[in-house]
Amino acid sequence: MSGRRSLRRNVFIYDASKPDHEIGGMRLNPSVSKKYFLSMLEILIVADCPYTVILNGTNEIIEATDERLQLGHYCIKSSTPQGKVFITDEPCALRTLSHIRTGRDEEFRKAVRERDGRCVIKGVINPDADIDDWPGFEAAHIFPLSKEDDFIHQGFSRWITNRAGPRDTGINSCQNGLLMRAQIHQHFDAFRFSINVDDNYKIISFDSDIERVDGRTLDLVCRSPNDERSARDELLRWHFRQAVLANIRGVGEPIFEFDFPPGTDMVGDILRGPKSGERMEAELFTRLWP
């Protein structure tokens, strides 16, 4: 549903020159400091001059400190009368849930399972890994399979060092994967939370955090600097950037319905929903990709 992300917000962002026009916002969770907030605004905002961020009602200029951000309304103010503040029009990737069941996908799952052995978000170890039984554990792609063309054209494949050959794009490398519990995987695909590589791999939730992942740290098992199979920082940074765009800009990107009971007109529901063409293309790709 379009705009659903904005319904959970308790932090609101405005352009000081247009104080009645909300340009973004977010759901505040405990992990978000003032420094963290300003770094996310750097992704969101394009300005032709320096700007300050002010908490309405206090005239407090927000500084890059580790102090926790407060709830409230924040104005972006340019440093000059002629200065302008813009919101980036950078596209945000549309993601669907993973459905693929192919040989290449099986190799991906096997490699991620062998490396991680646990949910790398919450640290839950699979006690049945020794008998190759993985109920409730899923291998998640950091960069989605449905965006493989973007993965190639934007140069992300160059970060994959264990490709099978010159024709392999690397998108199904374990370096583009993380093992998660199934419900957490769905939230990761929907950009409801992400991982900030540049803040000691801290996990930030942009949602109501029912899985209680906010403030946790990505498990070292999937990012050990001594393991060639480790998830690539460049791909995690991409995911974090997409999560900021999806959740903070405007009213946020649509949240899609994936629970289609038997007899539901799934195609009709998709075509009547937001971004129908792009979503249909992604759904067909994830089901028919090979």
N, C-alpha and C positions, 0 to 999 in steps of 0.2 A: 504494500500500500504506500503510495507516495505521501511523504510528509509524516509518516508514522514515527520516524526517529526524533523529530522535533517535539513530539508530545511528551517525551520523558526529560526534556531539558530543564535545568535549574540554573544554568549560566547562559546569558544572552549577550550577543555581540552586535554593536551598532557602529555606523559611521557617524562621527560627531557632526558632520555637515548635514546629515539627514537623520536626526535623532528619533524620528518616528518609524524608521525603516530598519527592521531587524535583518542583518546580513548573515547571521549564523548563530551558533550556540552549541552547547554540549550538555550531556549528563555528567555531573561532577562526581567522581569517585575519589577515595582517600589518596590514591597514588599521585594525583595531579598537583604539582607545586606551581608556584608562579613562574619559575624558570621553564617548567614543562609546558605550561600554557603559552608562553611567549614563543617557544620553539614551534609549537603547532600553528600559531598564527603566522609564522614565517612561511609555512606551506600554503596557507589560505590566502594571504594578502599580497597584492602587488601594489606598491606605492611609488610615486615619482619623487618622493622626498622622505626624509626620516619621519617617524611617527611615534607617538606615545600611546600607551594603553591606560585608561583611567577608569577606576571603579566609581560608578555614578553615586552621587550622594555623599562622597567622601573627598573628592578631588585627589585621591591617592593615585600617584603614578606607579604602575606595577613595574617592579624591578625583578631581574632574573635571580631570584633567591630560592632556597629550598623550602621556604615557608609555604604552607598549604594555601591553595587558592580558596577564596571565599565565594559563596553563592552570590549571585547578583547580576547586574547589568554593567557591561563594559563597553566603553566608547573608544574607538580608534580615532586619534586626532593627529592630523598632519602638523608638521612643525612650522609650516609657512602658510599664509592666508591663501595662496594660490595652489597649494599642494592638494593632490587628490589621492584618494584611497580606492583601490579596485579589488574585487574578488577574482581570483584566478578562474579562468575558464578551462583549465586543464581537465581533460576527460577523466572520468573515474571508471575503472573497469567494472563491468557487470559480471557477477559470478552466479553460477548455479551450483547445486549440490552435485557431487561426483557420482556418476552412475556406471562408469566404464568397467567392463570385465573382459580384458584381453590379455594376450600373452605379455605384451609390454607392460601393462598395468600390473600383472602378477609379479613380474620381476621387480617393479618399483616397490610394491608392498613388501615383498620378501626382504629387500635390502633395507628398507626403513625399519621393519620389525627387528631384523638382526642387529642393527645399530643401536636402536633405542631401547627396546624391551619394556617400555613403560610409556605412560602418557607424559610427554615432556612438559606439559602445561601444569599439571597438578602432581606429578611425581608418582602416580599410582602404578606400581609394578605389576606386570602380568605374571601370576604365579604358575600359569600353565604354558609358558613359552617353551619349556623343554619338551613338551609333547606337541608343539606347533598348533596350539588351540588359542584363538585370539577373540573370544566373544567380547563385543563392545569396544574393541580397539580398531581404529581405522588410520590408514596412512593418508595424510592430507597433503595436497600440493600447495606450496606457498604461492607460486605463480600458476594460475589455473590453466588446465589443459585446453579449455575453450578459447584461450587467448594465445595459442601457440604461434600464430603469425606475429603478434606483437612481441612475443618472447624472442623471436628471431630478429625482427626488424629493428627493435629497440636495443639490440646488442646484449641481451641478458645471457644468451647461450655462451658467450665468451667466458662467463664466470664458472661454467661447469667444466671440471677438469677430468672427469671419469666417463666421458662419452664413449659409446660402443664403437663409433666409427665416424667417418666424415659426413655421413648422411644422418646421423643421430643429432637431433637438435639439443638434446640434454634435458628437455623438460620433464622426462620421466626418470631422471637421475635422483638418487636418494639425497643429493645435495639440494634438491628442490622439494624436500619432503620432511614432514614431522609426524610422529606417531601421537595420536590423541584418542581420548574417549570419544565415542560417536557423537554425543550431544555437543561436546566442546568443538568437535570438527565442524558441525553445522554453524556454530557461532563464529568460528574462524573464517569460514567461507563467506559469511554474511558481513564480515568486517565489524562485528560487534565488539571484538577486542583485537589487539595487536601487540607486537613486541618491539620495544625501542632498543635497538642494538646499541645506540650511543648513550644509553643510560643503564649500562651494565645488564642489558637484556631484560629490563623490567617489563612486565606485562601490564598494559593499561586497558581497562574495560570502558567502552563508550556507552554501555548499556546499564541495565539495572543489576547486572553482575550476579545472577542467580547461581552461577557455577562457582562464585567466589574465587575468581582468578586474578582480580585486580591487585596489583602490588607484588605479586609473586615474581619469581625469576625463572626464565627459561632454563630447563634442566641442562646441566653441563654435558650430559651424555651425547646430545645431538649437536654440540658446538665446540667440542674439544679441539683446541688448536693443533693437537698432535694427531688428529684423525683426518685422513684425506677425504673421508666420506661425510664430513660435517656439513650441516646446512650452511649455505652461503649467506654472509652478512648482506650482500648487495640485494638479494631477493627478499630478505626480511625487511630491509629498508623500504623496498618497493611496497610491500604489503602495508607497512606502517603509514606510508604516505597516502595510499589509497584509503585506508581506514579514516584518516583525518578528513580527507575530501568527502568521503561517504557520510560521515556523521556530523561534521561541523559546518560545512558550507550550506548556505541557504536553509531550506527545510530538510536537507539531507537526501540521500539517494533512496529510492524505493526499497522497501522490504517485501520480498516476494513470499507468496503462499506456496508451500511444497507438499502440504497434506491434502492429497486428492483421493478421497474415498472411492471404492469401486463404483462404477457407473457415472462418475463425474465427467463432465465435458472439459477435460484438462486443456485441450487446445483452445476451446472457446474462452475459458477463463483467462488463459494467457493472453489471447488476442484482445480481450476486453480490458486488460490491465495496463499498467504503465510500461513504457519502453517495450512494447509488445514485439516489435520486429527483432530487436537486438536480443531479447530474451528467448524468442523462439529459435533464433539461430544458435544461441548458446546451448539450449536444451537439445536440439537436434545433434549438435556437435558431440556433446557428452554421451549421447546414446548411440550414435552411428559412427563415431570418430574413426575407428580402424577400417 
